[in-house]
Amino acid sequence: MGKPHVIVVPYPAQGHVIPMLELSQWLVKHGIKVTFVNTEFNHERVVKSLSDLDNVRQVVNMVSIPDGLEPWEDRNDLGKLSEAIFRVMPGELESLIIEKNINGKEGDKIVCVIADGSMGWALEVAAKIGVRRAAFWPAAATSLALTFDIPKLVSDGIIDSNGRILKNQMIQLSPTIPPMNSTNFVWACVFDQATRKIIFDMLIRTSITVKSTDWIICNSSDDLEPGTFTLFPDILPVGPLLASNRLGKSVGYFWPEDSACLAWLDQQPINSVIYVAFGSFTIFDQTQFEELAQGLELTNRPFLWVVRQDITANMDEAYPKDYKDRVHKRGLMVSWAPQQQVLSHPSIACFISHCGWNSTVEGIGNGVPFICWPYFADQFANQTYICDEWKIGLGLSKDECGIIRRGEIKDKLEHLLSDKSYKERVLNLQVKTMDGVRGGCSHKNFNNFIEWIKDN
């Protein structure tokens, strides 16, 4: 009898593709055959970014289907992208599964669709064809719990039926879940009303679909979000699924990594380097970019700063005058970095982060404290966990113009790095979360999930 064959469908964003490729490699390691279905646009980016040493294409069958947009259209326009996905991708996925199940080789039949929790339509396709379904939530379970609670938020008058915020207030889903500001709800952080409505409607539809699946697994752990997993026992933690846990390397990046930064880190003192990275979505205006640059300069510490080409409008003139000359002996700017390898390097002292969930669990998984700089979506809730619940980082305050100034950046970094309790707490949390993956609750849930897939 051949290996059971599953299809894995990520949401087409960097922070979703990486953990779902991580899940895929874990499945392969446990005797499951995986076909990973990216959009054509992202498939090309991922393949281009793979180095000759990456063997993921030898173990995971990576295929692609259209996302409904033309190659030149903006994938960061989440409303436009979401509408195109709903219009085109369900039919394409259905055709792919039917082709595998009717015309495929012996043992090639799809037994399960594992879809990103934001791609509920893929679970609907699986139900239509009669294939078993599982949802994988790559972010914090609390952000999924929020979407499950949307009907209650409407009935409590916090939001209306279109997702508009009616009350600017702190709310708690339960006494054991950290409070969140209603203005920072996932859909409320999107930038225009039309897009907010599209995302809100998608979340409602997806949450209904996800609730009806056979399994809901989450890239989190009981130690990180105990209150959420108690309140929503159907969401099962199986993470954090880090490459380091399987002695591997993260793949799925949309940009080629600058691995030369690892050699630069080798030259720095232990526990000295400020690592600065804001994921794939964050953008800055010119003023904020300059304040960050000068804040890093003021610290007089070595820093490694990931500066995407699209992080601000005009990269050619973004840095303050003569900045690179002034900081070249202790500052390194790169366009993209192998983040898990960077965070595991002994020279790293702290992480200035946008608080995306991948970055959050990677920081914890390597025992690195945080300076939090959230941008949108679930990143504000993750900051609450980092600063208020786990107490492994500090937030930054904006001035009356909405700018985080250089002095604030310098002061918070000095506070974080001089107070050893932040490092101690994150090291304790690292031990607990890694133990969960190696033999605790996450490990048991994942093994049960594997057995369910094989029992077909």
Residue, then its C-alpha position, 0 to 999 in steps of 0.5 A: m500500500g502506498k503513502p496517503h496523499v494530501i493536498v496542502v493549500p496556503y493563503p498566498a502571503q509570505g507569513h502563510v506559505i512558510p509555516m504551511l511548507e514547514l507543515s508539509q515537510w513534517l508530514v513527509k517526515h511522517g510518511i505522508k505524500v504532499t502536493f503543495v498548491n501555491t498560486e502561480f505568482n508565488h510559486e515562481r517566487v518561491v522556486k526562484s528563492l530556493s538555493d541549490l542546497d534546498n531539497v524541498r522540491q525533492v520531498v514535496n510536490m510543488v504545483s501551482i494554479p492561477d490566483g485570478l490576477e494578471p502578473w503585473e497586478d498588486r497582490n498587496d491589494l487584499g480586497k482585489l486579491s481576495e475577490a480574484i481568489f474566490r472567482v478563480m481558484p476553487g474551480e482550478l483546485e477542483s480540477l486538480i483534485i479530480e485529475k489526481n483522483i481519476n487519471g492519477k497513478e495507482g496510490d496517487k488519490i487525494v485522501c485529504v485537503i489541508a487548507d490554510g484557515s484563511m482559504g475556507w473555499a478550499l475546504e468547501v471544494a474538498a467537501k463537494i468532492g467527498v475528500r476529508r478536510a483539515a484546517f491549519w491556522p498558521a497564526a495565533a489561535t487567539s486570532l482564529a478565536l476572534t473570527f469565531d466570536i464575530p456573531k457575539l461581537v455583533s450582538d454585543g454592539i461592538i461591531d455592526s454586521n458589516g464589521r464596522i467598529l461601533k465602540n472603541q474599547m478593550i474587549q476580552l473573549s474570556p477572562t483568560i484571554p488577553p484584552m484587545n482593542s476593537t480598533n485593532f481587530v484583524w479586518a479593522c486594520v486593513f486600510d480602506q472601507a471597501t477592502r475591510k468589508i471584503i476581508f470581514d465577509m471572507l472571515i465570516r464565511t471561512s470561520i463557518t467552514v473551518k468549524s465544520t472540518d474534521w480537524i483544526i490544527c494550529n501553529s501554536s502551543d498550550d504554553l503560549e495561549p492556554g486560555t484560548f485552547t481551553l475556551f476553544p477545545d476544537i482548535l488543537p495546537v501542534g506547534p510551533l512547527l519550526a525548521s530547527n525542530r526537525l533539524g532543517k532549514s526554513v523555505g518558502y521565502f518570496w525573496p532570495e536570502d542574503s546568507a552573507c549576513l551569517a558570516w558577518l554575525d560570526q564577527q560580532p560579540i556574543n549577545s550584542v547584535i540588534y536584529v531588525a526585520f518587519g516581514s513582507f508587508t510593513i511599509f514606512d513613510q520617509t520620516q519614520f524610516e529616517e527615525l528608525a535609522q537614526g535610532l539604531e545609530l544612536t544605540n552605538r550597538p551592532f545591528l543587522w537590518v532587513v530593508r526590503q526594496d519596497i519598505t519605503a517609497n524611494m529606497d535610493e534616497a531613503y537613508p539620512k545623508d552619509y548614513k551608510d558611511r557612518v554606520h558601516k563598521r557596525g551596521l549591516m543592511v540586507s534585502w532579506a535574511p535567513q531569519q531562523q538562522v539569524l535568530s539562532h546565532p549567538s551574537i543576536a541580543c534582541f529582535i525589533s519585530h512587526c510581531g507577525w506570528n512566524s517571527t514571534v514563535e521564531g524569536i521565542g524558539n531561539g530565546v530572543p527578547f523583543i522590541c515590538w513594532p506591529y503594523f496591522a492584522d493580528q500583530f497588535a494582539n501578538q504584541t499584547y502577548i509578548c509585552d503583557e502576558w509573557k513579558i518578554g519584550l517592550g512596545l514603542s510609543k508614538d508621538e503626537c504626529g504618530i511617529i516613533r522617534r529615534g530617542e524612544i527607539k534608543d531608550k527602549l532598546e537600552h531598557l530591554l538590553s540592560d534588564k536581564s529579566y526579559k532574556e530570562r523569561v524568554l529562555n524559560l518560555q523557549v524551553k516550555t514551548m520546545d518541550g511541547v513539540r518534542g513530547g508534550c501536548s503539541h507532539k501528541n496532537f500532531n501524532n494523532f493527526i498523522e494517524w487520522i490521515k493514515d486511517n483512510 
